[in-house]
Amino acid sequence: METQKKTKPLARQLISFMFIFMVVLFLLLILITRQLVFNTMRKTEEKTIGNLTETNVQIIDKNLANIMTLAKNLQMVINDDIYTQDNITRHIHHLLINNPKLVSVCLAHDLPSEKQTQTFTLMQQSIQSIPADDDDYLFKDWFQIPWLSRNAYWSDPWFDGQGSGRVVVSYSIPLTIRGSYRGIIRLDTPMENLRRIVMPLRIKQTGYAFLISSNGMIVAHPSDSLAMNYTIFDLAARFDRPNLRRIGRNAINGQTGFERVRIDEEQGDNWIAYHPLPSNHWSLIAVVPHSEVFADLSYLVIIFTIASVMAFVILAATIWYRSRALNQPLTELVDAIKQAGDGDLQPSPQVNTETYEIQVIAENFEKMKSSLSRYIDNLQQVTQEKDRIMAEVTFASAIQRNLIPKNADISILPPNLNTFGILEPAGAIGGDLFDYFLKDEGHFLFAIADVVGKGVAAAMTMTMATTLLRTVAPLKAKPEEILEILNAFLVENNLESDFVTMILGIIDLQSGRCVFSNAGHVPLYRVSAEGRCDKFATTHSTALGFFDNIRISSEEIQLAAGDKILVFTDGVTEAVSPDEQLFGTAGLEKVLATNSAVPPEGMAYAILRAIQEFADPQMTPDDTTILVIEYLGPLGQV
């Protein structure tokens, strides 16, 4: 027993609906607003933090650019080769005195007769020259890279034990005299100068910055344990952060960016801004906690939530008040509808309401009851007529099926033929036909036809064609003669169907010779016992019923023992798949190749199954007819 679903009053349904609607709308607005605010704040913070990072990059790069300018000036002095060694030494002395950020200058030679380096450093306002007798400097980065590349080079931080005794960053440029490379000029600036710029940086409340070299080495960091001991890639591997590794690659490649990444679980998400130093391809990286970047976002969400809840309460109260005014006339109208549902179609009392829409509904409901009463009377008459027509269609379908030969009735077949046919109309009745019978003791006639169209008209045309075929066939010896009579009949009687396509063949039971005519029909196939498949696609005339006095020819094929003849209608080859592909003759020939040795019944059903598996079940199928005839050999030898 089914339980009737309990309904709710209109006001409660409106409130429930509005509550769900407002909750969904509120969540969508929260998500959209939060995303919009997030994007706006992100762009603002990216610009702010990026500007701060770029400003400090310029400060650092200014120190490096000054060193580069001094190095180029010294290079010009030495390259001119017009100054004595004392003059060059005095020039270097002035450089060291006037530039406190320059701690040492090194001249390194690489000549066949002169392999030496000399470092100048300032000690108590006097220059000290420190020569080096070994040639280890030839293999150090500050010498080897600019010497081999012939380009200027900024080194990573290193400890200058022989010179200044400090951790320095060196700028090296090739030394040429009269166009010939003679060595390297190296100017050293203490790493401490760069650290003093980076270490005090504070972004927001707890944000910080650090400096990495061109190979990712952390050269300045608020945490002393990380500086000069780890690379940014070490941190990425330690905390398993592929995003941090990608940021490191972008930074050392000279790119600028602002990305969200979590360095470790304790710190949570951070925003990282990175900017390259133009002079030496190092990068300054700023790290700011996500909570500090978007501190105002949660506050805005709380304000928006309170406003949305207040709006919902006001809207719900308004709907409740108004729905009570609408409920009374609706209740009266519902009672009238219930009476009509119980079969009482008599006029109902007038519904009193001030609402135009309800008044219109009530008036049209009365009109609908009157129309419904008349419709019920007409429907009873239509139903009776429909039942009568369906009975006639069912009877016509039974007649049509009785006109085609029965596969189980082997008494109508000669002993040297095996035949099986399938007729599957698209509806209750169709316009396809197949027939076969003994024309005389030595000849077997078969035919298959397709009337354009479906339904009763096509079925009636096919019924008359079948009757005429069996009447005329015994009187004519050739297929074309029989088809000419059928064509004249169809043209003369001007049937409702447009035209008929047909294949009609006659088999000599003794010799196996088959003569057939194709009147605008699909091809005929001969399938040998060895699996060879021959297609006969030539048509010998137009379709029947178009023109009077048409010329019809015929064609002859020889059947050997075990050969089969296959004829069918276009419902086979024109079956359409879900992706709008035709089954076609290629699909048919594939089925024939794998079923050439089976009896006619097996071959016919194999074709039908293949079509049903291929065709789109959502599309209206065409009439499908298949006839297979197997020749077993001459009479008397079977």
Secondary structure, DSSP 8 states (H G I E B T S, - for coil): ---------HHHHHHHHHHHHHHHHHHHHHHHHHHHHHHHHHHHHHHHHHHHHHHHHHHHHHHHHHHHHHHHHHHHHHHTT-S-HHHHHHHHHHHHHH-TT--EEEEEE--SS---EEEEEEETTEEEEEEE-S-GGGGSHHHHHHHHH-S-EE---EE-TTTTSSEEEEEEEEEEETTEEEEEEEEEEEHHHHHHHHTT--BTTTBEEEEE-TTSBEEE-SSTTTTTT-BHHHHHHHTT-HHHHHHHHHHHTT--EEEEEES-TTT-EEEEEEEE-TTT--EEEEEEEHHHHTHHHHHHHHHHHHHHHHHHHHHHHHHHHHHHHHHHHHHHHHHHHHHHHTT--S-------S-HHHHHHHHHHHHHHHHHHHHHHHHHHHHHHHHHHHHHHHHHHHHHHHHS--TT-GGGS-TTEEEEEEEE-SSSS-SEEEEEEEEETTEEEEEEEEESS-HHHHHHHHHHHHHHHHHHGGG-SSHHHHHHHHHHHHHHHT-SS--EEEEEEEEETTT-EEEEEEES---EEEE-TTS-EEEE---SB--BTSSTT-----EEEE--TT-EEEEE-HHHHT-B-TTS-B-HHHHHHHHHHHSTTS-HHHHHHHHHHHHHHHS-TTS----EEEEEEEE--STT--
